[in-house]
Structure formats: C-alpha cells, structure tokens
C-alpha cells in the first residue's frame, strides 16, 4: 500500500498542463503537490492535484485524470491504491 503527503500550492504554480489550464477556468479550487511513499521511501516523482467542488484531478506527468471524490485525502488514496474505484468514479 502506498502512502502520501501533500502540500498546498497556488494554482499558478501547477506545472501539469491539464491541471494548469483547468485551474484558470475555476474560481474556487485548491492545488497540491503530492509526495508518494512505498514502504516509507519516496517511490516516484511528485504528482500534482487540483480539487474543486467534489472533483479531483491528478497528474503524474502532463496528462491529468479526473474522478469524483468526497475529499482530497480519500481521493488521493483512491487514485494511489484502488485503480478500479478511481476508474468507476470518473
């Protein structure tokens, strides 16, 4: 099971093209950088996230994937650890 930490950043600092473009169209959103750990060790490069009105977009690289999420933490956990649930929540 992968674990994570996250920190909020200004939406203007998003580097993922899809998330940056989407943030520009939203009046109320929050952007985050996600650090992913496996067995206590950073396992891959950081991901980025954009959360607004129950929708969570996560990009690991340039393309974002989106799903409905009750909150940021449960949405990130679903993306990392339950791909089937993430796909069903599109």
C-alpha positions as CSV (number, residue, x, y, z in Angstrom):
1,X,0.0,0.0,0.0
2,X,1.3,3.4,-0.9
3,X,1.1,6.4,1.4
4,X,1.4,10.0,0.7
5,X,1.9,13.5,2.0
6,X,0.7,16.7,0.3
7,X,1.2,20.4,0.5
8,X,-1.0,23.2,-0.9
9,X,0.5,25.4,-3.6
10,X,-1.0,28.4,-5.5
11,X,-2.8,27.1,-8.6
12,X,-0.5,29.3,-10.7
13,X,2.4,27.0,-9.7
14,X,1.0,23.9,-11.2
15,X,3.3,22.5,-13.9
16,X,0.9,19.8,-15.3
17,X,-0.6,21.4,-18.4
18,X,-4.1,19.9,-18.0
19,X,-4.4,21.0,-14.4
20,X,-3.0,24.4,-15.0
21,X,-5.4,25.0,-17.8
22,X,-8.4,23.8,-15.7
23,X,-7.4,25.9,-12.7
24,X,-7.5,29.0,-14.9
25,X,-11.2,28.3,-15.6
26,X,-12.2,27.8,-11.9
27,X,-13.0,30.5,-9.4
28,X,-12.7,28.2,-6.4
29,X,-10.1,25.5,-6.5
30,X,-7.1,24.3,-4.5
31,X,-3.8,22.9,-5.9
32,X,-1.5,20.5,-4.3
33,X,1.9,18.7,-4.7
34,X,1.7,15.0,-3.7
35,X,4.7,13.1,-2.5
36,X,4.2,9.3,-2.7
37,X,5.9,6.7,-0.5
38,X,6.1,3.0,-0.6
39,X,7.5,1.2,2.5
40,X,8.5,4.6,3.9
41,X,10.6,5.5,0.9
42,X,9.8,8.1,-1.7
43,X,8.7,5.9,-4.6
44,X,8.3,8.2,-7.6
45,X,8.3,11.8,-8.7
46,X,5.8,14.1,-7.2
47,X,2.2,14.2,-8.6
48,X,0.1,17.3,-8.7
49,X,-3.6,17.6,-7.8
50,X,-6.4,20.1,-8.3
51,X,-9.5,19.8,-6.2
52,X,-12.7,21.8,-6.8
53,X,-16.4,21.1,-5.9
54,X,-16.0,17.4,-5.4
55,X,-13.8,16.7,-8.4
56,X,-10.2,15.8,-8.1
57,X,-7.7,15.9,-11.0
58,X,-4.3,14.3,-10.5
59,X,-1.4,14.5,-12.9
60,X,1.7,12.5,-12.8
61,X,3.4,13.9,-15.8
62,X,1.5,16.1,-18.2
63,X,-1.9,14.4,-18.6
64,X,-4.5,14.6,-15.7
65,X,-7.1,12.0,-14.8
66,X,-10.3,13.1,-13.0
67,X,-12.7,11.5,-10.6
68,X,-15.4,12.4,-8.1
69,X,-14.0,12.5,-4.6
70,X,-15.6,13.2,-1.2
71,X,-12.5,15.0,-0.1
72,X,-8.8,15.4,-1.1
73,X,-7.3,12.8,1.1
74,X,-9.7,10.0,0.2
75,X,-9.4,10.9,-3.4
76,X,-5.6,10.7,-3.5
77,X,-5.8,7.4,-1.6
78,X,-8.2,6.0,-4.1
79,X,-6.0,7.1,-7.0
80,X,-2.9,5.5,-5.5
81,X,-4.4,2.3,-4.1
82,X,-7.7,1.5,-5.8
83,X,-7.5,1.9,-9.5
84,X,-10.8,0.2,-10.1
85,X,-12.6,2.6,-7.7
86,X,-10.8,5.6,-9.4
87,X,-12.0,4.5,-12.8
88,X,-15.5,4.0,-11.6
89,X,-15.6,7.5,-10.1
90,X,-14.7,9.1,-13.5
